[in-house]
Amino acid sequence: MSDLTTLFQTAVAESKQLPEKPDNMTLLKIYALYKQATEGDVQGERPGMMDFVARAKWDAWSNLKGQTGDQAKQAYIDLIESLKD
């Protein structure tokens, strides 16, 4: 396992113990970076207009299309580190 993967897994664990709950936009970014890092580019159809939460999550993830898993892992780590202060 690479150092980046180890740091990513640590950041995932730390994300559940942040001192304050992040705002919704930050939560969407955390979600999208996690999905991009672990699954790659978004798959499937965009959820319908009435499913607001699923659509927002899909859109946030879709905005990261083309980013490598390692880039997404590093961005995730950096974001979680910035939220710990």
PDB file of N, CA, C and O in Angstrom:
ATOM      1  N   MET A   1       0.847  -1.184   0.000  1.00  0.00           N
ATOM      2  CA  MET A   1       0.000   0.000   0.000  1.00  0.00           C
ATOM      3  C   MET A   1       0.893   1.249   0.000  1.00  0.00           C
ATOM      4  O   MET A   1       1.875   1.334   0.738  1.00  0.00           O
ATOM      5  N   SER A   2       0.529   2.193  -0.833  1.00  0.00           N
ATOM      6  CA  SER A   2       1.360   3.393  -0.945  1.00  0.00           C
ATOM      7  C   SER A   2       1.151   4.331   0.251  1.00  0.00           C
ATOM      8  O   SER A   2       0.164   4.234   0.980  1.00  0.00           O
ATOM      9  N   ASP A   3       2.102   5.227   0.421  1.00  0.00           N
ATOM     10  CA  ASP A   3       1.993   6.229   1.490  1.00  0.00           C
ATOM     11  C   ASP A   3       0.759   7.088   1.287  1.00  0.00           C
ATOM     12  O   ASP A   3       0.074   7.431   2.251  1.00  0.00           O
ATOM     13  N   LEU A   4       0.467   7.443   0.027  1.00  0.00           N
ATOM     14  CA  LEU A   4      -0.702   8.279  -0.267  1.00  0.00           C
ATOM     15  C   LEU A   4      -1.988   7.580   0.154  1.00  0.00           C
ATOM     16  O   LEU A   4      -2.884   8.206   0.720  1.00  0.00           O
ATOM     17  N   THR A   5      -2.076   6.293  -0.119  1.00  0.00           N
ATOM     18  CA  THR A   5      -3.268   5.526   0.267  1.00  0.00           C
ATOM     19  C   THR A   5      -3.394   5.472   1.790  1.00  0.00           C
ATOM     20  O   THR A   5      -4.496   5.586   2.325  1.00  0.00           O
ATOM     21  N   THR A   6      -2.286   5.302   2.478  1.00  0.00           N
ATOM     22  CA  THR A   6      -2.307   5.279   3.946  1.00  0.00           C
ATOM     23  C   THR A   6      -2.756   6.630   4.495  1.00  0.00           C
ATOM     24  O   THR A   6      -3.581   6.693   5.406  1.00  0.00           O
ATOM     25  N   LEU A   7      -2.212   7.705   3.938  1.00  0.00           N
ATOM     26  CA  LEU A   7      -2.616   9.055   4.370  1.00  0.00           C
ATOM     27  C   LEU A   7      -4.091   9.302   4.067  1.00  0.00           C
ATOM     28  O   LEU A   7      -4.796   9.932   4.855  1.00  0.00           O
ATOM     29  N   PHE A   8      -4.555   8.798   2.913  1.00  0.00           N
ATOM     30  CA  PHE A   8      -5.954   8.949   2.536  1.00  0.00           C
ATOM     31  C   PHE A   8      -6.857   8.226   3.535  1.00  0.00           C
ATOM     32  O   PHE A   8      -7.856   8.785   3.987  1.00  0.00           O
ATOM     33  N   GLN A   9      -6.513   7.004   3.874  1.00  0.00           N
ATOM     34  CA  GLN A   9      -7.322   6.238   4.828  1.00  0.00           C
ATOM     35  C   GLN A   9      -7.341   6.917   6.200  1.00  0.00           C
ATOM     36  O   GLN A   9      -8.363   6.904   6.886  1.00  0.00           O
ATOM     37  N   THR A  10      -6.228   7.500   6.594  1.00  0.00           N
ATOM     38  CA  THR A  10      -6.172   8.250   7.850  1.00  0.00           C
ATOM     39  C   THR A  10      -7.086   9.462   7.783  1.00  0.00           C
ATOM     40  O   THR A  10      -7.806   9.756   8.738  1.00  0.00           O
ATOM     41  N   ALA A  11      -7.059  10.173   6.646  1.00  0.00           N
ATOM     42  CA  ALA A  11      -7.914  11.351   6.476  1.00  0.00           C
ATOM     43  C   ALA A  11      -9.391  10.973   6.493  1.00  0.00           C
ATOM     44  O   ALA A  11     -10.217  11.713   7.028  1.00  0.00           O
ATOM     45  N   VAL A  12      -9.725   9.827   5.912  1.00  0.00           N
ATOM     46  CA  VAL A  12     -11.120   9.362   5.930  1.00  0.00           C
ATOM     47  C   VAL A  12     -11.565   9.141   7.376  1.00  0.00           C
ATOM     48  O   VAL A  12     -12.661   9.550   7.760  1.00  0.00           O
ATOM     49  N   ALA A  13     -10.724   8.500   8.170  1.00  0.00           N
ATOM     50  CA  ALA A  13     -11.056   8.274   9.584  1.00  0.00           C
ATOM     51  C   ALA A  13     -11.168   9.604  10.324  1.00  0.00           C
ATOM     52  O   ALA A  13     -12.072   9.786  11.140  1.00  0.00           O
ATOM     53  N   GLU A  14     -10.254  10.534  10.042  1.00  0.00           N
ATOM     54  CA  GLU A  14     -10.284  11.842  10.707  1.00  0.00           C
ATOM     55  C   GLU A  14     -11.489  12.671  10.286  1.00  0.00           C
ATOM     56  O   GLU A  14     -11.953  13.514  11.054  1.00  0.00           O
ATOM     57  N   SER A  15     -11.999  12.449   9.089  1.00  0.00           N
ATOM     58  CA  SER A  15     -13.157  13.214   8.608  1.00  0.00           C
ATOM     59  C   SER A  15     -14.394  12.957   9.470  1.00  0.00           C
ATOM     60  O   SER A  15     -15.303  13.785   9.527  1.00  0.00           O
ATOM     61  N   LYS A  16     -14.418  11.827  10.125  1.00  0.00           N
ATOM     62  CA  LYS A  16     -15.565  11.471  10.982  1.00  0.00           C
ATOM     63  C   LYS A  16     -15.433  12.066  12.380  1.00  0.00           C
ATOM     64  O   LYS A  16     -16.353  11.955  13.191  1.00  0.00           O
ATOM     65  N   GLN A  17     -14.277  12.705  12.671  1.00  0.00           N
ATOM     66  CA  GLN A  17     -14.034  13.251  14.002  1.00  0.00           C
ATOM     67  C   GLN A  17     -13.629  14.726  13.955  1.00  0.00           C
ATOM     68  O   GLN A  17     -12.873  15.197  14.804  1.00  0.00           O
ATOM     69  N   LEU A  18     -14.134  15.439  12.966  1.00  0.00           N
ATOM     70  CA  LEU A  18     -13.803  16.862  12.855  1.00  0.00           C
ATOM     71  C   LEU A  18     -14.406  17.626  14.029  1.00  0.00           C
ATOM     72  O   LEU A  18     -15.453  17.237  14.546  1.00  0.00           O
ATOM     73  N   PRO A  19     -13.755  18.711  14.457  1.00  0.00           N
ATOM     74  CA  PRO A  19     -14.268  19.468  15.599  1.00  0.00           C
ATOM     75  C   PRO A  19     -15.638  20.099  15.335  1.00  0.00           C
ATOM     76  O   PRO A  19     -16.444  20.239  16.254  1.00  0.00           O
ATOM     77  N   GLU A  20     -15.902  20.481  14.077  1.00  0.00           N
ATOM     78  CA  GLU A  20     -17.200  21.044  13.716  1.00  0.00           C
ATOM     79  C   GLU A  20     -17.687  20.387  12.435  1.00  0.00           C
ATOM     80  O   GLU A  20     -16.888  20.013  11.576  1.00  0.00           O
ATOM     81  N   LYS A  21     -19.007  20.250  12.312  1.00  0.00           N
ATOM     82  CA  LYS A  21     -19.562  19.701  11.081  1.00  0.00           C
ATOM     83  C   LYS A  21     -19.388  20.734   9.969  1.00  0.00           C
ATOM     84  O   LYS A  21     -19.785  21.888  10.133  1.00  0.00           O
ATOM     85  N   PRO A  22     -18.798  20.333   8.838  1.00  0.00           N
ATOM     86  CA  PRO A  22     -18.625  21.274   7.724  1.00  0.00           C
ATOM     87  C   PRO A  22     -19.970  21.689   7.124  1.00  0.00           C
ATOM     88  O   PRO A  22     -20.982  21.010   7.299  1.00  0.00           O
ATOM     89  N   ASP A  23     -19.955  22.826   6.408  1.00  0.00           N
ATOM     90  CA  ASP A  23     -21.183  23.270   5.733  1.00  0.00           C
ATOM     91  C   ASP A  23     -21.498  22.315   4.584  1.00  0.00           C
ATOM     92  O   ASP A  23     -20.670  21.480   4.219  1.00  0.00           O
ATOM     93  N   ASN A  24     -22.697  22.440   4.018  1.00  0.00           N
ATOM     94  CA  ASN A  24     -23.153  21.504   2.993  1.00  0.00           C
ATOM     95  C   ASN A  24     -22.266  21.485   1.748  1.00  0.00           C
ATOM     96  O   ASN A  24     -22.034  20.419   1.179  1.00  0.00           O
ATOM     97  N   MET A  25     -21.769  22.640   1.320  1.00  0.00           N
ATOM     98  CA  MET A  25     -20.912  22.679   0.127  1.00  0.00           C
ATOM     99  C   MET A  25     -19.604  21.920   0.383  1.00  0.00           C
ATOM    100  O   MET A  25     -19.107  21.219  -0.498  1.00  0.00           O
ATOM    101  N   THR A  26     -19.059  22.065   1.577  1.00  0.00           N
ATOM    102  CA  THR A  26     -17.827  21.351   1.929  1.00  0.00           C
ATOM    103  C   THR A  26     -18.100  19.848   2.031  1.00  0.00           C
ATOM    104  O   THR A  26     -17.282  19.035   1.600  1.00  0.00           O
ATOM    105  N   LEU A  27     -19.242  19.486   2.598  1.00  0.00           N
ATOM    106  CA  LEU A  27     -19.607  18.069   2.672  1.00  0.00           C
ATOM    107  C   LEU A  27     -19.729  17.459   1.274  1.00  0.00           C
ATOM    108  O   LEU A  27     -19.315  16.321   1.050  1.00  0.00           O
ATOM    109  N   LEU A  28     -20.296  18.220   0.338  1.00  0.00           N
ATOM    110  CA  LEU A  28     -20.393  17.735  -1.039  1.00  0.00           C
ATOM    111  C   LEU A  28     -19.012  17.537  -1.649  1.00  0.00           C
ATOM    112  O   LEU A  28     -18.778  16.567  -2.370  1.00  0.00           O
ATOM    113  N   LYS A  29     -18.103  18.456  -1.359  1.00  0.00           N
ATOM    114  CA  LYS A  29     -16.743  18.347  -1.885  1.00  0.00           C
ATOM    115  C   LYS A  29     -16.038  17.125  -1.298  1.00  0.00           C
ATOM    116  O   LYS A  29     -15.348  16.397  -2.011  1.00  0.00           O
ATOM    117  N   ILE A  30     -16.217  16.904   0.005  1.00  0.00           N
ATOM    118  CA  ILE A  30     -15.639  15.728   0.658  1.00  0.00           C
ATOM    119  C   ILE A  30     -16.177  14.452  -0.002  1.00  0.00           C
ATOM    120  O   ILE A  30     -15.420  13.538  -0.328  1.00  0.00           O
ATOM    121  N   TYR A  31     -17.487  14.414  -0.188  1.00  0.00           N
ATOM    122  CA  TYR A  31     -18.130  13.252  -0.816  1.00  0.00           C
ATOM    123  C   TYR A  31     -17.574  13.017  -2.220  1.00  0.00           C
ATOM    124  O   TYR A  31     -17.188  11.899  -2.563  1.00  0.00           O
ATOM    125  N   ALA A  32     -17.535  14.082  -3.030  1.00  0.00           N
ATOM    126  CA  ALA A  32     -17.102  13.947  -4.415  1.00  0.00           C
ATOM    127  C   ALA A  32     -15.643  13.507  -4.513  1.00  0.00           C
ATOM    128  O   ALA A  32     -15.307  12.651  -5.331  1.00  0.00           O
ATOM    129  N   LEU A  33     -14.783  14.085  -3.689  1.00  0.00           N
ATOM    130  CA  LEU A  33     -13.375  13.695  -3.707  1.00  0.00           C
ATOM    131  C   LEU A  33     -13.207  12.238  -3.284  1.00  0.00           C
ATOM    132  O   LEU A  33     -12.392  11.513  -3.856  1.00  0.00           O
ATOM    133  N   TYR A  34     -13.972  11.813  -2.290  1.00  0.00           N
ATOM    134  CA  TYR A  34     -13.909  10.419  -1.843  1.00  0.00           C
ATOM    135  C   TYR A  34     -14.313   9.475  -2.974  1.00  0.00           C
ATOM    136  O   TYR A  34     -13.627   8.491  -3.251  1.00  0.00           O
ATOM    137  N   LYS A  35     -15.424   9.786  -3.615  1.00  0.00           N
ATOM    138  CA  LYS A  35     -15.920   8.940  -4.704  1.00  0.00           C
ATOM    139  C   LYS A  35     -14.931   8.902  -5.867  1.00  0.00           C
ATOM    140  O   LYS A  35     -14.676   7.839  -6.433  1.00  0.00           O
ATOM    141  N   GLN A  36     -14.374  10.059  -6.224  1.00  0.00           N
ATOM    142  CA  GLN A  36     -13.417  10.113  -7.322  1.00  0.00           C
ATOM    143  C   GLN A  36     -12.163   9.312  -6.975  1.00  0.00           C
ATOM    144  O   GLN A  36     -11.609   8.614  -7.824  1.00  0.00           O
ATOM    145  N   ALA A  37     -11.725   9.417  -5.728  1.00  0.00           N
ATOM    146  CA  ALA A  37     -10.523   8.706  -5.283  1.00  0.00           C
ATOM    147  C   ALA A  37     -10.729   7.197  -5.245  1.00  0.00           C
ATOM    148  O   ALA A  37      -9.807   6.438  -5.541  1.00  0.00           O
ATOM    149  N   THR A  38     -11.922   6.761  -4.887  1.00  0.00           N
ATOM    150  CA  THR A  38     -12.154   5.334  -4.698  1.00  0.00           C
ATOM    151  C   THR A  38     -12.806   4.638  -5.889  1.00  0.00           C
ATOM    152  O   THR A  38     -12.640   3.431  -6.064  1.00  0.00           O
ATOM    153  N   GLU A  39     -13.553   5.393  -6.720  1.00  0.00           N
ATOM    154  CA  GLU A  39     -14.288   4.760  -7.824  1.00  0.00           C
ATOM    155  C   GLU A  39     -13.953   5.325  -9.194  1.00  0.00           C
ATOM    156  O   GLU A  39     -14.293   4.712 -10.205  1.00  0.00           O
ATOM    157  N   GLY A  40     -13.295   6.478  -9.257  1.00  0.00           N
ATOM    158  CA  GLY A  40     -13.003   7.095 -10.546  1.00  0.00           C
ATOM    159  C   GLY A  40     -14.153   7.964 -11.012  1.00  0.00           C
ATOM    160  O   GLY A  40     -14.976   8.406 -10.210  1.00  0.00           O
ATOM    161  N   ASP A  41     -14.206   8.209 -12.316  1.00  0.00           N
ATOM    162  CA  ASP A  41     -15.225   9.099 -12.863  1.00  0.00           C
ATOM    163  C   ASP A  41     -16.637   8.598 -12.585  1.00  0.00           C
ATOM    164  O   ASP A  41     -16.888   7.396 -12.510  1.00  0.00           O
ATOM    165  N   VAL A  42     -17.551   9.557 -12.435  1.00  0.00           N
ATOM    166  CA  VAL A  42     -18.943   9.254 -12.142  1.00  0.00           C
ATOM    167  C   VAL A  42     -19.533   8.364 -13.239  1.00  0.00           C
ATOM    168  O   VAL A  42     -19.218   8.511 -14.420  1.00  0.00           O
ATOM    169  N   GLN A  43     -20.384   7.452 -12.819  1.00  0.00           N
ATOM    170  CA  GLN A  43     -21.042   6.526 -13.739  1.00  0.00           C
ATOM    171  C   GLN A  43     -22.549   6.677 -13.614  1.00  0.00           C
ATOM    172  O   GLN A  43     -23.050   7.176 -12.607  1.00  0.00           O
ATOM    173  N   GLY A  44     -23.261   6.249 -14.632  1.00  0.00           N
ATOM    174  CA  GLY A  44     -24.717   6.202 -14.564  1.00  0.00           C
ATOM    175  C   GLY A  44     -25.374   7.511 -14.942  1.00  0.00           C
ATOM    176  O   GLY A  44     -24.717   8.507 -15.245  1.00  0.00           O
ATOM    177  N   GLU A  45     -26.672   7.472 -14.914  1.00  0.00           N
ATOM    178  CA  GLU A  45     -27.496   8.620 -15.274  1.00  0.00           C
ATOM    179  C   GLU A  45     -27.552   9.634 -14.143  1.00  0.00           C
ATOM    180  O   GLU A  45     -27.489   9.284 -12.965  1.00  0.00           O
ATOM    181  N   ARG A  46     -27.672  10.889 -14.526  1.00  0.00           N
ATOM    182  CA  ARG A  46     -27.854  11.958 -13.540  1.00  0.00           C
ATOM    183  C   ARG A  46     -29.233  11.796 -12.913  1.00  0.00           C
ATOM    184  O   ARG A  46     -30.216  11.633 -13.636  1.00  0.00           O
ATOM    185  N   PRO A  47     -29.330  11.837 -11.582  1.00  0.00           N
ATOM    186  CA  PRO A  47     -30.631  11.689 -10.916  1.00  0.00           C
ATOM    187  C   PRO A  47     -31.616  12.787 -11.352  1.00  0.00           C
ATOM    188  O   PRO A  47     -31.219  13.866 -11.790  1.00  0.00           O
ATOM    189  N   GLY A  48     -32.885  12.479 -11.218  1.00  0.00           N
ATOM    190  CA  GLY A  48     -33.939  13.409 -11.624  1.00  0.00           C
ATOM    191  C   GLY A  48     -33.979  14.669 -10.772  1.00  0.00           C
ATOM    192  O   GLY A  48     -33.395  14.733  -9.691  1.00  0.00           O
ATOM    193  N   MET A  49     -34.688  15.673 -11.292  1.00  0.00           N
ATOM    194  CA  MET A  49     -34.739  16.982 -10.625  1.00  0.00           C
ATOM    195  C   MET A  49     -35.352  16.933  -9.229  1.00  0.00           C
ATOM    196  O   MET A  49     -35.029  17.769  -8.385  1.00  0.00           O
ATOM    197  N   MET A  50     -36.212  15.987  -8.981  1.00  0.00           N
ATOM    198  CA  MET A  50     -36.891  15.943  -7.690  1.00  0.00           C
ATOM    199  C   MET A  50     -36.036  15.288  -6.603  1.00  0.00           C
ATOM    200  O   MET A  50     -36.343  15.416  -5.418  1.00  0.00           O
ATOM    201  N   ASP A  51     -34.994  14.607  -6.983  1.00  0.00           N
ATOM    202  CA  ASP A  51     -34.090  13.984  -6.012  1.00  0.00           C
ATOM    203  C   ASP A  51     -32.911  14.931  -5.790  1.00  0.00           C
ATOM    204  O   ASP A  51     -31.813  14.716  -6.304  1.00  0.00           O
ATOM    205  N   PHE A  52     -33.166  15.976  -5.015  1.00  0.00           N
ATOM    206  CA  PHE A  52     -32.212  17.075  -4.860  1.00  0.00           C
ATOM    207  C   PHE A  52     -30.857  16.634  -4.304  1.00  0.00           C
ATOM    208  O   PHE A  52     -29.813  17.047  -4.809  1.00  0.00           O
ATOM    209  N   VAL A  53     -30.874  15.811  -3.281  1.00  0.00           N
ATOM    210  CA  VAL A  53     -29.633  15.392  -2.627  1.00  0.00           C
ATOM    211  C   VAL A  53     -28.794  14.538  -3.570  1.00  0.00           C
ATOM    212  O   VAL A  53     -27.606  14.801  -3.755  1.00  0.00           O
ATOM    213  N   ALA A  54     -29.400  13.525  -4.161  1.00  0.00           N
ATOM    214  CA  ALA A  54     -28.667  12.641  -5.067  1.00  0.00           C
ATOM    215  C   ALA A  54     -28.140  13.415  -6.273  1.00  0.00           C
ATOM    216  O   ALA A  54     -27.034  13.159  -6.748  1.00  0.00           O
ATOM    217  N   ARG A  55     -28.933  14.358  -6.761  1.00  0.00           N
ATOM    218  CA  ARG A  55     -28.511  15.157  -7.911  1.00  0.00           C
ATOM    219  C   ARG A  55     -27.316  16.048  -7.550  1.00  0.00           C
ATOM    220  O   ARG A  55     -26.376  16.175  -8.334  1.00  0.00           O
ATOM    221  N   ALA A  56     -27.354  16.656  -6.377  1.00  0.00           N
ATOM    222  CA  ALA A  56     -26.242  17.509  -5.932  1.00  0.00           C
ATOM    223  C   ALA A  56     -24.972  16.681  -5.769  1.00  0.00           C
ATOM    224  O   ALA A  56     -23.891  17.122  -6.158  1.00  0.00           O
ATOM    225  N   LYS A  57     -25.096  15.483  -5.196  1.00  0.00           N
ATOM    226  CA  LYS A  57     -23.942  14.605  -5.032  1.00  0.00           C
ATOM    227  C   LYS A  57     -23.378  14.195  -6.395  1.00  0.00           C
ATOM    228  O   LYS A  57     -22.164  14.223  -6.602  1.00  0.00           O
ATOM    229  N   TRP A  58     -24.254  13.816  -7.316  1.00  0.00           N
ATOM    230  CA  TRP A  58     -23.833  13.389  -8.647  1.00  0.00           C
ATOM    231  C   TRP A  58     -23.118  14.543  -9.358  1.00  0.00           C
ATOM    232  O   TRP A  58     -22.067  14.344  -9.967  1.00  0.00           O
ATOM    233  N   ASP A  59     -23.689  15.742  -9.279  1.00  0.00           N
ATOM    234  CA  ASP A  59     -23.085  16.913  -9.932  1.00  0.00           C
ATOM    235  C   ASP A  59     -21.707  17.233  -9.356  1.00  0.00           C
ATOM    236  O   ASP A  59     -20.776  17.536 -10.102  1.00  0.00           O
ATOM    237  N   ALA A  60     -21.575  17.168  -8.030  1.00  0.00           N
ATOM    238  CA  ALA A  60     -20.295  17.454  -7.382  1.00  0.00           C
ATOM    239  C   ALA A  60     -19.247  16.440  -7.834  1.00  0.00           C
ATOM    240  O   ALA A  60     -18.107  16.806  -8.120  1.00  0.00           O
ATOM    241  N   TRP A  61     -19.629  15.183  -7.897  1.00  0.00           N
ATOM    242  CA  TRP A  61     -18.717  14.135  -8.332  1.00  0.00           C
ATOM    243  C   TRP A  61     -18.374  14.307  -9.814  1.00  0.00           C
ATOM    244  O   TRP A  61     -17.218  14.156 -10.208  1.00  0.00           O
ATOM    245  N   SER A  62     -19.375  14.620 -10.629  1.00  0.00           N
ATOM    246  CA  SER A  62     -19.177  14.799 -12.066  1.00  0.00           C
ATOM    247  C   SER A  62     -18.203  15.930 -12.369  1.00  0.00           C
ATOM    248  O   SER A  62     -17.477  15.870 -13.362  1.00  0.00           O
ATOM    249  N   ASN A  63     -18.179  16.958 -11.531  1.00  0.00           N
ATOM    250  CA  ASN A  63     -17.269  18.097 -11.728  1.00  0.00           C
ATOM    251  C   ASN A  63     -15.802  17.693 -11.612  1.00  0.00           C
ATOM    252  O   ASN A  63     -14.920  18.440 -12.038  1.00  0.00           O
ATOM    253  N   LEU A  64     -15.534  16.529 -11.045  1.00  0.00           N
ATOM    254  CA  LEU A  64     -14.157  16.054 -10.877  1.00  0.00           C
ATOM    255  C   LEU A  64     -13.730  15.090 -11.984  1.00  0.00           C
ATOM    256  O   LEU A  64     -12.649  14.504 -11.927  1.00  0.00           O
ATOM    257  N   LYS A  65     -14.581  14.936 -12.981  1.00  0.00           N
ATOM    258  CA  LYS A  65     -14.312  13.995 -14.067  1.00  0.00           C
ATOM    259  C   LYS A  65     -12.933  14.247 -14.672  1.00  0.00           C
ATOM    260  O   LYS A  65     -12.577  15.386 -14.972  1.00  0.00           O
ATOM    261  N   GLY A  66     -12.163  13.178 -14.847  1.00  0.00           N
ATOM    262  CA  GLY A  66     -10.839  13.274 -15.430  1.00  0.00           C
ATOM    263  C   GLY A  66      -9.716  13.373 -14.403  1.00  0.00           C
ATOM    264  O   GLY A  66      -8.547  13.171 -14.733  1.00  0.00           O
ATOM    265  N   GLN A  67     -10.071  13.683 -13.164  1.00  0.00           N
ATOM    266  CA  GLN A  67      -9.057  13.767 -12.110  1.00  0.00           C
ATOM    267  C   GLN A  67      -8.640  12.341 -11.735  1.00  0.00           C
ATOM    268  O   GLN A  67      -9.489  11.462 -11.581  1.00  0.00           O
ATOM    269  N   THR A  68      -7.333  12.118 -11.590  1.00  0.00           N
ATOM    270  CA  THR A  68      -6.865  10.779 -11.231  1.00  0.00           C
ATOM    271  C   THR A  68      -7.212  10.470  -9.772  1.00  0.00           C
ATOM    272  O   THR A  68      -7.503  11.363  -8.976  1.00  0.00           O
ATOM    273  N   GLY A  69      -7.170   9.192  -9.457  1.00  0.00           N
ATOM    274  CA  GLY A  69      -7.424   8.778  -8.083  1.00  0.00           C
ATOM    275  C   GLY A  69      -6.433   9.387  -7.110  1.00  0.00           C
ATOM    276  O   GLY A  69      -6.807   9.804  -6.013  1.00  0.00           O
ATOM    277  N   ASP A  70      -5.156   9.439  -7.514  1.00  0.00           N
ATOM    278  CA  ASP A  70      -4.135  10.013  -6.636  1.00  0.00           C
ATOM    279  C   ASP A  70      -4.345  11.514  -6.434  1.00  0.00           C
ATOM    280  O   ASP A  70      -4.133  12.029  -5.336  1.00  0.00           O
ATOM    281  N   GLN A  71      -4.759  12.214  -7.487  1.00  0.00           N
ATOM    282  CA  GLN A  71      -5.041  13.652  -7.352  1.00  0.00           C
ATOM    283  C   GLN A  71      -6.210  13.864  -6.389  1.00  0.00           C
ATOM    284  O   GLN A  71      -6.166  14.755  -5.540  1.00  0.00           O
ATOM    285  N   ALA A  72      -7.242  13.053  -6.523  1.00  0.00           N
ATOM    286  CA  ALA A  72      -8.414  13.173  -5.653  1.00  0.00           C
ATOM    287  C   ALA A  72      -8.053  12.821  -4.209  1.00  0.00           C
ATOM    288  O   ALA A  72      -8.525  13.472  -3.276  1.00  0.00           O
ATOM    289  N   LYS A  73      -7.228  11.806  -4.022  1.00  0.00           N
ATOM    290  CA  LYS A  73      -6.796  11.439  -2.665  1.00  0.00           C
ATOM    291  C   LYS A  73      -6.044  12.593  -2.014  1.00  0.00           C
ATOM    292  O   LYS A  73      -6.297  12.929  -0.857  1.00  0.00           O
ATOM    293  N   GLN A  74      -5.115  13.204  -2.759  1.00  0.00           N
ATOM    294  CA  GLN A  74      -4.337  14.308  -2.203  1.00  0.00           C
ATOM    295  C   GLN A  74      -5.228  15.503  -1.889  1.00  0.00           C
ATOM    296  O   GLN A  74      -5.058  16.146  -0.853  1.00  0.00           O
ATOM    297  N   ALA A  75      -6.175  15.808  -2.770  1.00  0.00           N
ATOM    298  CA  ALA A  75      -7.098  16.918  -2.523  1.00  0.00           C
ATOM    299  C   ALA A  75      -7.969  16.637  -1.299  1.00  0.00           C
ATOM    300  O   ALA A  75      -8.253  17.546  -0.519  1.00  0.00           O
ATOM    301  N   TYR A  76      -8.393  15.391  -1.129  1.00  0.00           N
ATOM    302  CA  TYR A  76      -9.189  14.981   0.029  1.00  0.00           C
ATOM    303  C   TYR A  76      -8.379  15.173   1.311  1.00  0.00           C
ATOM    304  O   TYR A  76      -8.863  15.746   2.288  1.00  0.00           O
ATOM    305  N   ILE A  77      -7.144  14.687   1.290  1.00  0.00           N
ATOM    306  CA  ILE A  77      -6.261  14.818   2.459  1.00  0.00           C
ATOM    307  C   ILE A  77      -6.077  16.294   2.818  1.00  0.00           C
ATOM    308  O   ILE A  77      -6.188  16.677   3.982  1.00  0.00           O
ATOM    309  N   ASP A  78      -5.796  17.115   1.807  1.00  0.00           N
ATOM    310  CA  ASP A  78      -5.576  18.549   2.029  1.00  0.00           C
ATOM    311  C   ASP A  78      -6.821  19.215   2.608  1.00  0.00           C
ATOM    312  O   ASP A  78      -6.723  20.049   3.507  1.00  0.00           O
ATOM    313  N   LEU A  79      -7.997  18.841   2.086  1.00  0.00           N
ATOM    314  CA  LEU A  79      -9.240  19.440   2.570  1.00  0.00           C
ATOM    315  C   LEU A  79      -9.497  19.064   4.025  1.00  0.00           C
ATOM    316  O   LEU A  79      -9.838  19.924   4.837  1.00  0.00           O
ATOM    317  N   ILE A  80      -9.337  17.789   4.357  1.00  0.00           N
ATOM    318  CA  ILE A  80      -9.572  17.352   5.744  1.00  0.00           C
ATOM    319  C   ILE A  80      -8.576  18.031   6.686  1.00  0.00           C
ATOM    320  O   ILE A  80      -8.948  18.458   7.779  1.00  0.00           O
ATOM    321  N   GLU A  81      -7.316  18.130   6.268  1.00  0.00           N
ATOM    322  CA  GLU A  81      -6.318  18.814   7.092  1.00  0.00           C
ATOM    323  C   GLU A  81      -6.730  20.274   7.347  1.00  0.00           C
ATOM    324  O   GLU A  81      -6.569  20.777   8.459  1.00  0.00           O
ATOM    325  N   SER A  82      -7.249  20.939   6.340  1.00  0.00           N
ATOM    326  CA  SER A  82      -7.659  22.341   6.493  1.00  0.00           C
ATOM    327  C   SER A  82      -8.849  22.491   7.434  1.00  0.00           C
ATOM    328  O   SER A  82      -9.030  23.543   8.047  1.00  0.00           O
ATOM    329  N   LEU A  83      -9.655  21.448   7.547  1.00  0.00           N
ATOM    330  CA  LEU A  83     -10.841  21.500   8.413  1.00  0.00           C
ATOM    331  C   LEU A  83     -10.527  21.159   9.864  1.00  0.00           C
ATOM    332  O   LEU A  83     -11.351  21.398  10.747  1.00  0.00           O
ATOM    333  N   LYS A  84      -9.346  20.605  10.121  1.00  0.00           N
ATOM    334  CA  LYS A  84      -8.985  20.205  11.485  1.00  0.00           C
ATOM    335  C   LYS A  84      -8.526  21.389  12.332  1.00  0.00           C
ATOM    336  O   LYS A  84      -8.486  21.290  13.558  1.00  0.00           O
ATOM    337  N   ASP A  85      -8.189  22.480  11.709  1.00  0.00           N
ATOM    338  CA  ASP A  85      -7.661  23.647  12.458  1.00  0.00           C
ATOM    339  C   ASP A  85      -8.734  24.358  13.244  1.00  0.00           C
ATOM    340  O   ASP A  85      -8.451  25.348  13.919  1.00  0.00           O
TER     341      ASP A  85
END
